């Protein structure tokens, strides 16, 4: 029992499943239903973002044709596990996320002008907040009893050209999803201690 288990308001099993015992899976089994795929997003969306902006977009890759095209964009070590995963998600951000301001923050529209006037700032904000949501996405996958295999080893420009040719989304992460398969987990890697990372000023 760690201090995290002792202080958590969720039970120890949940702490282990979502955080303490969860690890990146490298092989997968089972199936992920459409309902379960939706449930992943339905949990992800509750995480906070700047101005409630929610710029993350999720593309679930299910068809054999789309999967083959995605696999071609991945680094060699990621190809086989992605080809065999029950479900694969491409995470991206909406490059025009601020144009939906009336949907995500209708009660306070004044900041939209700041983004309209600064495309670079708009892109940075969208990218940063989508990455924030990607963390929620992985935790949502784990909370539903699945293992996640997030990967940045990919040619994201090629992914964008294949899946988002209009330029309306920019991808940044590929996530394999499913039940852990045989030998899914290697030896646990060391994590930094609190004292190595945290300071109080």
N, C-alpha and C positions, 0 to 999 in steps of 0.2 A: 504494500500500500504506500503510495507516494503522497506528498503534500497536495498534488493535483487531485488525486482521488478523494482525499480528506476534505478538501475545500469545495469540490464540485457539487452543484445542485442536481445533476443527473447521477444515476447510479453508476457503480463501478464498472459494470458490464458495458454501459454506453461509453464511458470514458475510454475503455480499452478498445472497443470496436471502432470508434471514430478517431481516436488519437493514439493512445499509448501502445496498443498492440497492432495497429494498422500499418501496413507497409505496401510499397508499390509492387503490384503483381506483374509477373513476366509471362505467365501462361494462364489461360482461362478455360472455363467449362460452363455448361448450362445455357440458359437462355435469359434474355431480358425482354420482357413484353413491352408493347407500346404503352400500356398503363404505367408500368414501372419507369419507363423512360420519361413519361410526363411527370410522374411523381418527383423525379430528380429535379426537374425544373421548378416544380411547385414549391419545393423547399429552398432552392437556390435563390429565388426571387425575393425572399424576405431579408436577405443580408443588406446592410446599408451601403449606399453609394452617394456620391456628391449630388446634391439637389434631387435625390431619388432618380437619377438619370438612367440607370439600368441599361448600359450600352452593350452588354454581352449578348451575342447571338450564338445559338447552338445549332449545328447541322449534324443530325444523326445519319451516319452512313450505313445503310443496310443492304442495298442491292449489290450483287456480285460485280456488276460493271463499275459502279461508283467505288466500291472497295478496291478493285484492281487499280483504278486510276489513283486513288489515294496512296496505296502501298508504293507505287512507283515514285512518289515524292519523298519517301521516308529514307532515313539513313539505313545502311545495311542491317544493323542490329535491331532495328524496329520493325522490319518488314514482316517476318514470320509471325510474330505475336499479334500484329495488327490484322493480318490476313485471317487468323483463326479466332479472334475475339468475338464473342456474341454480339457486341455492339461497340461501335466506335463513334466518338463525338469529335467534331472539329469545332473548336471555340474561336470566335472572332469578335471584333467589335464593329458596331454600326458606324460608318464614317460620317453619317448625317444624323447622329443620335439626337442632337439638339433641335432638329426640326420637328421632333415629336413632343416638344415642351408642354403643349396644351394637354397631352395625355398623362405625362408623369408628374407634372407640378403645375396644374392649372391655377392654383391659388397664388402663385408668385412667379410671374413671368419676366420681371425686370432683368434678371441676369442673362437672359437669352441674347440680348443685344451684344453683350460682351463676347459671346461665342460667335455670333454672326460676323463680328468685325475682326476676328482673329482665328483664321483656319488652323494655324499651327497649334495654338492653345486648345482649340476644339479637339484636334486629333490626339494631343497628349492626354487631355482629360478623358476622352473616350477609351484610349488604350489603358491608362492607369486604372480606371474603374472597372473595366472588363477583366483585367488581371485580378483585381480584388474579388470580383464575382467568380472567377475561376476557382479560387480557394473555397468559396462556398459550395461550388459545384462538386468538387472532390469530396468535401465533407458530407454533402447530400448523398452522393453515391455510397459512401461508407455507411451512412445512417440507415440506408435501406438494405443493408446486408451484403452489398456487392464489394468487390475489390476494384480499385482504380489503377490504371497505368498511365499517368500523364507523361507526355513526351514533347520535347522541344527539338529533337533531332529530325528535322524535316526541312524541305525547301518550301517555305511558306509563300514565296512569290509564285511558285508553281501551283501550290494549292489554291491561291487566290485566282490565278488565271483559269484553273479548271472549274472551280466551284463558284467563284464570285467574279465572273468576267466583266460585270458592269462597274466594278470598283466600289460598290456600296458597302463592302465588308472587308476587313483585314484580319486574316487568321494569325494566331499566335500559339496555339496549343492543340495537340491531338491527345485524346483520352480514350484508352481502351477500358471497357466496362464488362464485368461478368463475375461469376463465381470463380474463386481461385482454382486453377488447374493443377496438374501434377508438377511438383517442384516449382511452384509459383514464386516462392520467396527464397532469396539467397540469405546469407548470413546478415543479421541486423547490423546496420552501419552505426558508428558512434554519432551521438548528438552532442552539441556544445552544452556545457553546464551553464546554469543561470549566471554564475559569477563571470563567465567568459563573455557574456553577451549583454547583460543588463547593468546599467548604472543609474543611480538616483542622484539628482542634482538639486 
